[in-house]
Amino acid sequence: ENGGVYLLDELDAADPNLLLVINTALANGYCNLPNRTAKPKAVKHDDFIPIATANTFGKGGNRQYVGRSQLDESTLDRFRIGTVECDYDPGVERHLCPNGDLLEKCWEIRKKIVDSGLRRVLSTRFIQDAYIMNSIAKWDIEKIVTVFLEGWTAEEKAKVLSA
């Protein structure tokens, strides 16, 4: 109603019934709000911009992103023209982890994850947490890697730890 940018974060984790309401509002330019008796219709402002994020491009849950819903074509169509794939930002990661050796080890493992086709993620969040544990708790890189690989199969570990 008042314009601005609204972020629909983790859209692929939304309840399908909520998506139906959002789709209708985006398509029609208004949303009925029966509980708001003084003004039961919210009309889209000309300067309103909805932005959605998702981890699965609407394909639904997988081992990495459990609990994600497959998005229907009408939902995807409302955001398709502005789809932007984002990858990890090395500049941000350098800022969050100024320990060059630790950062290089994380990047090396991430590359091996990708190259091996493993369904695992080494995120920017993990890199930040690893730096905190390294600098405050004095964990060495070996301990950080060991903690990261907890729960992995021997075969998966071998793929990222190989020379």
OpenMM code with the backbone's topology and positions (N, CA, C; nanometers):
from openmm import Vec3, app, unit

residues = "GLU ASN GLY GLY VAL TYR LEU LEU ASP GLU LEU ASP ALA ALA ASP PRO ASN LEU LEU LEU VAL ILE ASN THR ALA LEU ALA ASN GLY TYR CYS ASN LEU PRO ASN ARG THR ALA LYS PRO LYS ALA VAL LYS HIS ASP ASP PHE ILE PRO ILE ALA THR ALA ASN THR PHE GLY LYS GLY GLY ASN ARG GLN TYR VAL GLY ARG SER GLN LEU ASP GLU SER THR LEU ASP ARG PHE ARG ILE GLY THR VAL GLU CYS ASP TYR ASP PRO GLY VAL GLU ARG HIS LEU CYS PRO ASN GLY ASP LEU LEU GLU LYS CYS TRP GLU ILE ARG LYS LYS ILE VAL ASP SER GLY LEU ARG ARG VAL LEU SER THR ARG PHE ILE GLN ASP ALA TYR ILE MET ASN SER ILE ALA LYS TRP ASP ILE GLU LYS ILE VAL THR VAL PHE LEU GLU GLY TRP THR ALA GLU GLU LYS ALA LYS VAL LEU SER ALA".split()
positions = [
    Vec3(0.0808, -0.1207, 0.0000),
    Vec3(0.0000, 0.0000, 0.0000),
    Vec3(0.0843, 0.1260, 0.0000),
    Vec3(0.2014, 0.1209, 0.0632),
    Vec3(0.2842, 0.2402, 0.0770),
    Vec3(0.4071, 0.2389, -0.0124),
    Vec3(0.4189, 0.1426, -0.0987),
    Vec3(0.5363, 0.1322, -0.1850),
    Vec3(0.6532, 0.0702, -0.1121),
    Vec3(0.7663, 0.0675, -0.1797),
    Vec3(0.8867, 0.0119, -0.1209),
    Vec3(0.9124, -0.1306, -0.1668),
    Vec3(1.0200, -0.1859, -0.1155),
    Vec3(1.0617, -0.3209, -0.1496),
    Vec3(1.0196, -0.4146, -0.0376),
    Vec3(0.9605, -0.5274, -0.0745),
    Vec3(0.9229, -0.6288, 0.0232),
    Vec3(0.9935, -0.7585, -0.0134),
    Vec3(1.0660, -0.8139, 0.0826),
    Vec3(1.1403, -0.9378, 0.0601),
    Vec3(1.0595, -1.0567, 0.1084),
    Vec3(1.0283, -1.1463, 0.0167),
    Vec3(0.9662, -1.2744, 0.0486),
    Vec3(1.0814, -1.3742, 0.0608),
    Vec3(1.1385, -1.3810, 0.1788),
    Vec3(1.2591, -1.4603, 0.2010),
    Vec3(1.2242, -1.6081, 0.2107),
    Vec3(1.3059, -1.6913, 0.1471),
    Vec3(1.2870, -1.8369, 0.1495),
    Vec3(1.1484, -1.8750, 0.0967),
    Vec3(1.1112, -1.8213, -0.0191),
    Vec3(0.9795, -1.8435, -0.0773),
    Vec3(0.9487, -1.9919, -0.0939),
    Vec3(1.0512, -2.0720, -0.1226),
    Vec3(1.0278, -2.2150, -0.1418),
    Vec3(1.0024, -2.2893, -0.0100),
    Vec3(1.0042, -2.2170, 0.1019),
    Vec3(0.9683, -2.2770, 0.2304),
    Vec3(0.8300, -2.2299, 0.2760),
    Vec3(0.7621, -2.1515, 0.1931),
    Vec3(0.6314, -2.0972, 0.2294),
    Vec3(0.5209, -2.2014, 0.2157),
    Vec3(0.4182, -2.1846, 0.2942),
    Vec3(0.3005, -2.2686, 0.2834),
    Vec3(0.2330, -2.2420, 0.1488),
    Vec3(0.1939, -2.3459, 0.0754),
    Vec3(0.1306, -2.3265, -0.0556),
    Vec3(0.0063, -2.2376, -0.0510),
    Vec3(-0.0684, -2.2396, 0.0601),
    Vec3(-0.1864, -2.1539, 0.0713),
    Vec3(-0.1470, -2.0065, 0.0785),
    Vec3(-0.0355, -1.9764, 0.1444),
    Vec3(0.0142, -1.8392, 0.1478),
    Vec3(0.0553, -1.7946, 0.0078),
    Vec3(0.1196, -1.8850, -0.0653),
    Vec3(0.1609, -1.8513, -0.2020),
    Vec3(0.0408, -1.8213, -0.2909),
    Vec3(-0.0687, -1.8911, -0.2684),
    Vec3(-0.1899, -1.8646, -0.3446),
    Vec3(-0.2387, -1.7220, -0.3199),
    Vec3(-0.2367, -1.6786, -0.1963),
    Vec3(-0.2781, -1.5421, -0.1621),
    Vec3(-0.1817, -1.4405, -0.2231),
    Vec3(-0.0512, -1.4665, -0.2126),
    Vec3(0.0489, -1.3748, -0.2692),
    Vec3(0.0336, -1.3677, -0.4208),
    Vec3(0.0185, -1.4812, -0.4859),
    Vec3(0.0007, -1.4826, -0.6318),
    Vec3(-0.1202, -1.3998, -0.6735),
    Vec3(-0.2309, -1.4191, -0.6029),
    Vec3(-0.3528, -1.3460, -0.6358),
    Vec3(-0.3317, -1.1961, -0.6179),
    Vec3(-0.2688, -1.1572, -0.5086),
    Vec3(-0.2437, -1.0149, -0.4831),
    Vec3(-0.1519, -0.9553, -0.5899),
    Vec3(-0.0471, -1.0273, -0.6277),
    Vec3(0.0445, -0.9762, -0.7296),
    Vec3(-0.0240, -0.9660, -0.8654),
    Vec3(-0.1058, -1.0647, -0.8988),
    Vec3(-0.1727, -1.0661, -1.0285),
    Vec3(-0.2815, -0.9600, -1.0384),
    Vec3(-0.3544, -0.9403, -0.9298),
    Vec3(-0.4696, -0.8500, -0.9345),
    Vec3(-0.4393, -0.7084, -0.8876),
    Vec3(-0.3265, -0.6903, -0.8220),
    Vec3(-0.2912, -0.5563, -0.7749),
    Vec3(-0.3582, -0.5179, -0.6443),
    Vec3(-0.4220, -0.6107, -0.5794),
    Vec3(-0.4829, -0.5832, -0.4490),
    Vec3(-0.4954, -0.7127, -0.3700),
    Vec3(-0.5203, -0.6959, -0.2421),
    Vec3(-0.5369, -0.8102, -0.1529),
    Vec3(-0.6529, -0.7797, -0.0583),
    Vec3(-0.7455, -0.8720, -0.0449),
    Vec3(-0.8559, -0.8565, 0.0488),
    Vec3(-0.8087, -0.8903, 0.1891),
    Vec3(-0.8409, -0.8030, 0.2835),
    Vec3(-0.8047, -0.8208, 0.4237),
    Vec3(-0.9315, -0.8103, 0.5089),
    Vec3(-1.0109, -0.9157, 0.5140),
    Vec3(-1.1405, -0.9078, 0.5810),
    Vec3(-1.1320, -0.8746, 0.7302),
    Vec3(-1.0198, -0.9047, 0.7939),
    Vec3(-1.0049, -0.8736, 0.9364),
    Vec3(-0.9757, -0.7262, 0.9608),
    Vec3(-0.9434, -0.6537, 0.8538),
    Vec3(-0.9181, -0.5096, 0.8662),
    Vec3(-1.0465, -0.4380, 0.8230),
    Vec3(-1.1368, -0.4221, 0.9136),
    Vec3(-1.2706, -0.3741, 0.8792),
    Vec3(-1.2733, -0.2304, 0.8293),
    Vec3(-1.1844, -0.1460, 0.8780),
    Vec3(-1.1859, -0.0064, 0.8344),
    Vec3(-1.1435, 0.0083, 0.6885),
    Vec3(-1.0572, -0.0792, 0.6428),
    Vec3(-1.0082, -0.0735, 0.5043),
    Vec3(-0.9777, -0.2167, 0.4605),
    Vec3(-1.0805, -0.2925, 0.4213),
    Vec3(-1.0628, -0.4361, 0.3951),
    Vec3(-0.9952, -0.4708, 0.2625),
    Vec3(-0.9513, -0.3716, 0.1879),
    Vec3(-0.8840, -0.3983, 0.0606),
    Vec3(-0.7527, -0.3195, 0.0563),
    Vec3(-0.6413, -0.3926, 0.0418),
    Vec3(-0.5098, -0.3292, 0.0288),
    Vec3(-0.4753, -0.3235, -0.1191),
    Vec3(-0.4539, -0.2038, -0.1701),
    Vec3(-0.4233, -0.1841, -0.3118),
    Vec3(-0.2728, -0.1633, -0.3283),
    Vec3(-0.2172, -0.2316, -0.4255),
    Vec3(-0.0725, -0.2245, -0.4529),
    Vec3(-0.0332, -0.0839, -0.4970),
    Vec3(0.0660, -0.0297, -0.4314),
    Vec3(0.1227, 0.1003, -0.4656),
    Vec3(0.2056, 0.0875, -0.5929),
    Vec3(0.2097, 0.1925, -0.6736),
    Vec3(0.2882, 0.1896, -0.7980),
    Vec3(0.4364, 0.1651, -0.7729),
    Vec3(0.4843, 0.2035, -0.6565),
    Vec3(0.6264, 0.1877, -0.6245),
    Vec3(0.6543, 0.0657, -0.5369),
    Vec3(0.5642, -0.0312, -0.5385),
    Vec3(0.5843, -0.1556, -0.4631),
    Vec3(0.6640, -0.2538, -0.5478),
    Vec3(0.7697, -0.3114, -0.4889),
    Vec3(0.8532, -0.4092, -0.5596),
    Vec3(0.8688, -0.5328, -0.4717),
    Vec3(0.8095, -0.6447, -0.5134),
    Vec3(0.8310, -0.7687, -0.4375),
    Vec3(0.9566, -0.8401, -0.4870),
    Vec3(1.0347, -0.8897, -0.3939),
    Vec3(1.1545, -0.9676, -0.4254),
    Vec3(1.1432, -1.0986, -0.3481),
    Vec3(1.1779, -1.2082, -0.4116),
    Vec3(1.1717, -1.3386, -0.3450),
    Vec3(1.3080, -1.4061, -0.3511),
    Vec3(1.3412, -1.4770, -0.2441),
    Vec3(1.4612, -1.5601, -0.2443),
    Vec3(1.4186, -1.7057, -0.2290),
    Vec3(1.4996, -1.7949, -0.2821),
    Vec3(1.4741, -1.9384, -0.2709),
    Vec3(1.6062, -2.0108, -0.2924),
    Vec3(1.6173, -2.1266, -0.2329),
    Vec3(1.7390, -2.2062, -0.2481),
    Vec3(1.7292, -2.3097, -0.3586),
    Vec3(1.6098, -2.3349, -0.4086),
    Vec3(1.5919, -2.4489, -0.4975),
    Vec3(1.5405, -2.4125, -0.6362),
    Vec3(1.5346, -2.2857, -0.6693),
    Vec3(1.4771, -2.2426, -0.7970),
    Vec3(1.3383, -2.3008, -0.8173),
    Vec3(1.2678, -2.3230, -0.7068),
    Vec3(1.1308, -2.3708, -0.7144),
    Vec3(1.1141, -2.5185, -0.7412),
    Vec3(1.2243, -2.5939, -0.7391),
    Vec3(1.2173, -2.7367, -0.7713),
    Vec3(1.1783, -2.8222, -0.6524),
    Vec3(1.1778, -2.7648, -0.5337),
    Vec3(1.1372, -2.8396, -0.4154),
    Vec3(1.2545, -2.8945, -0.3374),
    Vec3(1.2222, -2.9590, -0.2265),
    Vec3(1.3225, -3.0065, -0.1329),
    Vec3(1.4170, -3.1108, -0.1901),
    Vec3(1.5344, -3.1115, -0.1350),
    Vec3(1.6346, -3.2118, -0.1667),
    Vec3(1.7154, -3.2358, -0.0390),
    Vec3(1.8214, -3.3091, -0.0488),
    Vec3(1.8990, -3.3417, 0.0709),
    Vec3(1.9581, -3.2165, 0.1350),
    Vec3(1.9944, -3.1186, 0.0531),
    Vec3(2.0528, -2.9970, 0.1068),
    Vec3(1.9468, -2.9030, 0.1637),
    Vec3(1.8307, -2.8992, 0.1018),
    Vec3(1.7267, -2.8050, 0.1417),
    Vec3(1.5970, -2.8798, 0.1685),
    Vec3(1.5960, -2.9530, 0.2773),
    Vec3(1.4806, -3.0317, 0.3181),
    Vec3(1.3691, -2.9362, 0.3603),
    Vec3(1.2465, -2.9760, 0.3345),
    Vec3(1.1338, -2.8948, 0.3773),
    Vec3(1.0983, -2.7843, 0.2806),
    Vec3(1.1601, -2.7825, 0.1657),
    Vec3(1.1273, -2.6830, 0.0652),
    Vec3(1.0167, -2.7378, -0.0238),
    Vec3(0.9280, -2.6491, -0.0645),
    Vec3(0.8166, -2.6891, -0.1495),
    Vec3(0.8496, -2.6629, -0.2953),
    Vec3(0.7997, -2.7478, -0.3794),
    Vec3(0.8084, -2.7204, -0.5222),
    Vec3(0.7126, -2.6060, -0.5497),
    Vec3(0.7590, -2.5049, -0.6206),
    Vec3(0.6745, -2.3901, -0.6517),
    Vec3(0.6020, -2.4150, -0.7828),
    Vec3(0.4747, -2.3762, -0.7859),
    Vec3(0.3993, -2.3969, -0.9087),
    Vec3(0.4377, -2.2927, -1.0131),
    Vec3(0.4007, -2.3203, -1.1354),
    Vec3(0.4409, -2.2356, -1.2475),
    Vec3(0.3906, -2.0924, -1.2331),
    Vec3(0.2720, -2.0734, -1.1765),
    Vec3(0.2209, -1.9373, -1.1621),
    Vec3(0.3074, -1.8548, -1.0667),
    Vec3(0.3577, -1.9171, -0.9620),
    Vec3(0.4469, -1.8464, -0.8702),
    Vec3(0.5792, -1.8157, -0.9383),
    Vec3(0.6371, -1.9154, -1.0029),
    Vec3(0.7651, -1.8943, -1.0711),
    Vec3(0.7532, -1.7868, -1.1788),
    Vec3(0.6415, -1.7864, -1.2507),
    Vec3(0.6227, -1.6917, -1.3593),
    Vec3(0.6211, -1.5472, -1.3106),
    Vec3(0.5758, -1.5241, -1.1904),
    Vec3(0.5691, -1.3884, -1.1365),
    Vec3(0.7078, -1.3311, -1.1054),
    Vec3(0.8080, -1.4164, -1.0970),
    Vec3(0.9433, -1.3711, -1.0627),
    Vec3(1.0476, -1.4054, -1.1688),
    Vec3(1.0098, -1.4776, -1.2717),
    Vec3(1.1062, -1.5329, -1.3664),
    Vec3(1.1922, -1.4273, -1.4368),
    Vec3(1.1335, -1.3184, -1.4815),
    Vec3(1.2101, -1.2212, -1.5607),
    Vec3(1.3220, -1.1570, -1.4794),
    Vec3(1.3073, -1.1588, -1.3479),
    Vec3(1.4099, -1.0985, -1.2641),
    Vec3(1.4947, -1.1988, -1.1902),
    Vec3(1.4971, -1.3238, -1.2348),
    Vec3(1.5739, -1.4270, -1.1650),
    Vec3(1.7231, -1.3972, -1.1736),
    Vec3(1.7862, -1.3969, -1.0587),
    Vec3(1.9300, -1.3728, -1.0507),
    Vec3(1.9903, -1.4845, -0.9664),
    Vec3(2.0809, -1.5592, -1.0246),
    Vec3(2.1487, -1.6626, -0.9475),
    Vec3(2.2661, -1.5982, -0.8749),
    Vec3(2.2735, -1.6220, -0.7473),
    Vec3(2.3810, -1.5645, -0.6655),
    Vec3(2.4736, -1.6752, -0.6185),
    Vec3(2.6004, -1.6455, -0.6206),
    Vec3(2.6994, -1.7394, -0.5705),
    Vec3(2.7678, -1.6750, -0.4511),
    Vec3(2.8612, -1.7436, -0.3923),
    Vec3(2.9345, -1.6903, -0.2794),
    Vec3(3.0214, -1.5741, -0.3251),
    Vec3(3.0346, -1.4728, -0.2403),
    Vec3(3.1119, -1.3530, -0.2720),
    Vec3(3.2470, -1.3608, -0.2015),
    Vec3(3.3552, -1.3771, -0.2785),
    Vec3(3.4877, -1.3885, -0.2159),
    Vec3(3.5256, -1.2652, -0.1326),
    Vec3(3.4832, -1.1476, -0.1767),
    Vec3(3.5141, -1.0258, -0.1006),
    Vec3(3.4490, -1.0260, 0.0361),
    Vec3(3.3239, -1.0685, 0.0405),
    Vec3(3.2530, -1.0771, 0.1685),
    Vec3(3.3208, -1.1818, 0.2564),
    Vec3(3.3553, -1.2958, 0.1968),
    Vec3(3.4180, -1.4018, 0.2758),
    Vec3(3.5558, -1.3603, 0.3264),
    Vec3(3.6309, -1.2836, 0.2481),
    Vec3(3.7609, -1.2336, 0.2957),
    Vec3(3.7417, -1.1410, 0.4155),
    Vec3(3.6372, -1.0603, 0.4088),
    Vec3(3.6077, -0.9682, 0.5188),
    Vec3(3.5684, -1.0447, 0.6457),
    Vec3(3.4874, -1.1488, 0.6286),
    Vec3(3.4389, -1.2257, 0.7430),
    Vec3(3.5431, -1.3211, 0.7997),
    Vec3(3.6424, -1.3545, 0.7174),
    Vec3(3.7468, -1.4484, 0.7607),
    Vec3(3.8826, -1.3965, 0.7142),
    Vec3(3.9410, -1.3059, 0.7913),
    Vec3(4.0712, -1.2502, 0.7504),
    Vec3(4.1896, -1.3466, 0.7639),
    Vec3(4.1662, -1.4666, 0.8169),
    Vec3(4.2720, -1.5672, 0.8257),
    Vec3(4.2843, -1.6327, 0.6876),
    Vec3(4.3852, -1.5930, 0.6120),
    Vec3(4.4029, -1.6406, 0.4750),
    Vec3(4.4152, -1.7912, 0.4629),
    Vec3(4.4877, -1.8547, 0.5555),
    Vec3(4.5050, -2.0000, 0.5489),
    Vec3(4.3721, -2.0727, 0.5698),
    Vec3(4.2952, -2.0274, 0.6670),
    Vec3(4.1653, -2.0878, 0.6940),
    Vec3(4.0713, -2.0672, 0.5760),
    Vec3(4.0692, -1.9470, 0.5233),
    Vec3(3.9815, -1.9168, 0.4103),
    Vec3(4.0179, -2.0011, 0.2888),
    Vec3(4.1463, -2.0128, 0.2595),
    Vec3(4.1899, -2.0944, 0.1455),
    Vec3(4.1501, -2.2408, 0.1642),
    Vec3(4.1603, -2.2917, 0.2868),
    Vec3(4.1204, -2.4303, 0.3132),
    Vec3(3.9705, -2.4479, 0.2896),
    Vec3(3.8915, -2.3520, 0.3356),
    Vec3(3.7461, -2.3595, 0.3138),
    Vec3(3.7147, -2.3557, 0.1647),
    Vec3(3.7794, -2.2663, 0.0920),
    Vec3(3.7557, -2.2560, -0.0523),
    Vec3(3.7984, -2.3846, -0.1236),
    Vec3(3.9097, -2.4426, -0.0793),
    Vec3(3.9572, -2.5688, -0.1389),
    Vec3(3.8537, -2.6790, -0.1184),
    Vec3(3.8009, -2.6895, 0.0025),
    Vec3(3.6992, -2.7909, 0.0313),
    Vec3(3.5735, -2.7637, -0.0503),
    Vec3(3.5307, -2.6379, -0.0567),
    Vec3(3.4109, -2.6045, -0.1347),
    Vec3(3.4285, -2.6451, -0.2806),
    Vec3(3.5455, -2.6174, -0.3375),
    Vec3(3.5711, -2.6526, -0.4778),
    Vec3(3.5643, -2.8038, -0.4969),
    Vec3(3.6204, -2.8788, -0.4040),
    Vec3(3.6162, -3.0254, -0.4142),
    Vec3(3.4728, -3.0777, -0.3991),
    Vec3(3.3935, -3.0123, -0.3143),
    Vec3(3.2521, -3.0496, -0.3014),
    Vec3(3.1835, -3.0360, -0.4363),
    Vec3(3.2039, -2.9223, -0.4995),
    Vec3(3.1409, -2.8950, -0.6296),
    Vec3(3.1952, -2.9900, -0.7363),
    Vec3(3.3278, -3.0000, -0.7448),
    Vec3(3.3908, -3.0839, -0.8481),
    Vec3(3.3518, -3.2316, -0.8344),
    Vec3(3.3282, -3.2756, -0.7111),
    Vec3(3.2927, -3.4156, -0.6867),
    Vec3(3.1426, -3.4407, -0.6985),
    Vec3(3.0661, -3.3337, -0.7131),
    Vec3(2.9214, -3.3493, -0.7237),
    Vec3(2.8546, -3.3904, -0.5934),
    Vec3(2.9199, -3.3596, -0.4825),
    Vec3(2.8613, -3.3937, -0.3533),
    Vec3(2.7447, -3.3011, -0.3217),
    Vec3(2.6469, -3.3552, -0.2564),
    Vec3(2.5326, -3.2735, -0.2155),
    Vec3(2.5587, -3.2217, -0.0746),
    Vec3(2.6566, -3.1373, -0.0656),
    Vec3(2.6985, -3.0747, 0.0601),
    Vec3(2.7208, -2.9266, 0.0343),
    Vec3(2.7171, -2.8467, 0.1403),
    Vec3(2.7349, -2.7019, 0.1278),
    Vec3(2.8378, -2.6553, 0.2294),
    Vec3(2.9335, -2.5773, 0.1832),
    Vec3(3.0216, -2.5045, 0.2733),
    Vec3(2.9868, -2.3570, 0.2517),
    Vec3(2.9112, -2.3026, 0.3423),
    Vec3(2.8510, -2.1702, 0.3253),
    Vec3(2.9396, -2.0580, 0.3783),
    Vec3(2.9035, -1.9379, 0.3404),
    Vec3(2.9676, -1.8186, 0.3960),
    Vec3(2.9468, -1.8160, 0.5473),
    Vec3(2.8304, -1.8562, 0.5922),
    Vec3(2.8018, -1.8610, 0.7360),
    Vec3(2.9003, -1.9534, 0.8069),
    Vec3(2.9285, -2.0703, 0.7451),
    Vec3(3.0247, -2.1614, 0.8073),
    Vec3(3.1629, -2.0973, 0.8132),
    Vec3(3.2023, -2.0301, 0.7064),
    Vec3(3.3340, -1.9652, 0.7044),
    Vec3(3.3439, -1.8612, 0.8157),
    Vec3(3.2387, -1.7840, 0.8340),
    Vec3(3.2383, -1.6846, 0.9411),
    Vec3(3.2487, -1.7534, 1.0776),
    Vec3(3.1694, -1.8584, 1.0976),
    Vec3(3.1743, -1.9310, 1.2245),
    Vec3(3.3108, -1.9956, 1.2464),
    Vec3(3.3701, -2.0476, 1.1401),
    Vec3(3.5025, -2.1096, 1.1509),
    Vec3(3.6059, -2.0069, 1.1961),
    Vec3(3.5974, -1.8871, 1.1410),
    Vec3(3.6919, -1.7817, 1.1812),
    Vec3(3.6730, -1.7449, 1.3284),
    Vec3(3.5487, -1.7377, 1.3720),
    Vec3(3.5222, -1.7068, 1.5131),
    Vec3(3.5826, -1.8142, 1.6028),
    Vec3(3.5608, -1.9404, 1.5679),
    Vec3(3.6158, -2.0489, 1.6494),
    Vec3(3.7692, -2.0496, 1.6444),
    Vec3(3.8248, -2.0120, 1.5302),
    Vec3(3.9704, -2.0059, 1.5162),
    Vec3(4.0280, -1.8915, 1.5997),
    Vec3(3.9660, -1.7768, 1.5940),
    Vec3(4.0241, -1.6597, 1.6593),
    Vec3(3.9894, -1.6504, 1.8079),
    Vec3(3.8709, -1.6949, 1.8465),
    Vec3(3.8311, -1.6809, 1.9866),
    Vec3(3.8559, -1.8099, 2.0654),
    Vec3(3.8127, -1.9234, 2.0104),
    Vec3(3.8281, -2.0513, 2.0813),
    Vec3(3.9620, -2.1177, 2.0507),
    Vec3(4.0368, -2.0589, 1.9594),
    Vec3(4.1705, -2.1087, 1.9234),
    Vec3(4.1677, -2.2467, 1.8578),
    Vec3(4.0580, -2.2768, 1.7867),
    Vec3(4.0537, -2.4013, 1.7108),
    Vec3(4.1490, -2.3883, 1.5933),
    Vec3(4.2275, -2.4932, 1.5674),
    Vec3(4.3128, -2.4913, 1.4494),
    Vec3(4.2313, -2.5368, 1.3278),
    Vec3(4.2906, -2.5235, 1.2114),
    Vec3(4.2201, -2.5559, 1.0869),
    Vec3(4.1799, -2.7030, 1.0840),
    Vec3(4.2650, -2.7891, 1.1351),
    Vec3(4.2340, -2.9328, 1.1362),
    Vec3(4.1063, -2.9611, 1.2160),
    Vec3(4.0927, -2.8981, 1.3325),
    Vec3(3.9725, -2.9192, 1.4142),
    Vec3(3.8493, -2.8645, 1.3419),
    Vec3(3.8621, -2.7485, 1.2787),
    Vec3(3.7498, -2.6893, 1.2060),
    Vec3(3.7041, -2.7827, 1.0938),
    Vec3(3.7996, -2.8373, 1.0198),
    Vec3(3.7666, -2.9298, 0.9107),
    Vec3(3.7006, -3.0553, 0.9672),
    Vec3(3.7523, -3.1071, 1.0773),
    Vec3(3.6950, -3.2264, 1.1400),
    Vec3(3.5497, -3.2016, 1.1805),
    Vec3(3.5231, -3.0874, 1.2399),
    Vec3(3.3866, -3.0538, 1.2814),
    Vec3(3.2972, -3.0387, 1.1588),
    Vec3(3.3482, -2.9745, 1.0541),
    Vec3(3.2690, -2.9564, 0.9322),
    Vec3(3.2286, -3.0904, 0.8713),
    Vec3(3.3178, -3.1873, 0.8765),
    Vec3(3.2939, -3.3164, 0.8123),
    Vec3(3.2183, -3.4169, 0.8999),
    Vec3(3.1784, -3.3763, 1.0200),
    Vec3(3.1035, -3.4674, 1.1060),
    Vec3(2.9750, -3.5109, 1.0367),
    Vec3(2.9485, -3.6408, 1.0391),
    Vec3(2.8284, -3.6944, 0.9767),
    Vec3(2.8450, -3.7306, 0.8305),
    Vec3(2.9598, -3.7012, 0.7723),
    Vec3(2.9858, -3.7355, 0.6331),
    Vec3(3.0290, -3.8821, 0.6248),
    Vec3(3.0048, -3.9441, 0.5120),
    Vec3(3.0522, -4.0813, 0.4918),
    Vec3(3.2031, -4.0777, 0.4673),
    Vec3(3.2669, -4.1926, 0.4836),
    Vec3(3.4113, -4.2022, 0.4570),
    Vec3(3.4405, -4.1670, 0.3118),
    Vec3(3.3535, -4.2093, 0.2211),
    Vec3(3.3720, -4.1800, 0.0790),
    Vec3(3.3648, -4.0292, 0.0518),
    Vec3(3.2677, -3.9625, 0.1147),
    Vec3(3.2561, -3.8165, 0.0968),
    Vec3(3.3800, -3.7456, 0.1509),
    Vec3(3.4227, -3.7869, 0.2686),
    Vec3(3.5410, -3.7257, 0.3300),
    Vec3(3.6629, -3.7425, 0.2400),
    Vec3(3.6786, -3.8609, 0.1843),
    Vec3(3.7935, -3.8889, 0.0990),
    Vec3(3.7961, -3.7950, -0.0226),
    Vec3(3.6796, -3.7641, -0.0743),
    Vec3(3.6733, -3.6770, -0.1923),
    Vec3(3.7176, -3.5341, -0.1637),
    Vec3(3.6934, -3.4847, -0.0428),
    Vec3(3.7323, -3.3463, -0.0144),
    Vec3(3.8668, -3.3364, 0.0554),
    Vec3(3.9155, -3.4459, 0.1080),
    Vec3(4.0440, -3.4420, 0.1783),
    Vec3(4.1600, -3.4900, 0.0904),
    Vec3(4.1289, -3.5400, -0.0281),
    Vec3(4.2350, -3.5891, -0.1173),
    Vec3(4.3190, -3.4725, -0.1676),
    Vec3(4.4445, -3.5033, -0.1998),
    Vec3(4.5376, -3.3987, -0.2461),
    Vec3(4.5071, -3.3517, -0.3855),
] * unit.nanometer
topology = app.Topology()
chain = topology.addChain("A")
for resn in residues:
    res = topology.addResidue(resn, chain)
    for name in ("N", "CA", "C"):
        topology.addAtom(name, app.Element.getBySymbol(name[0]), res)
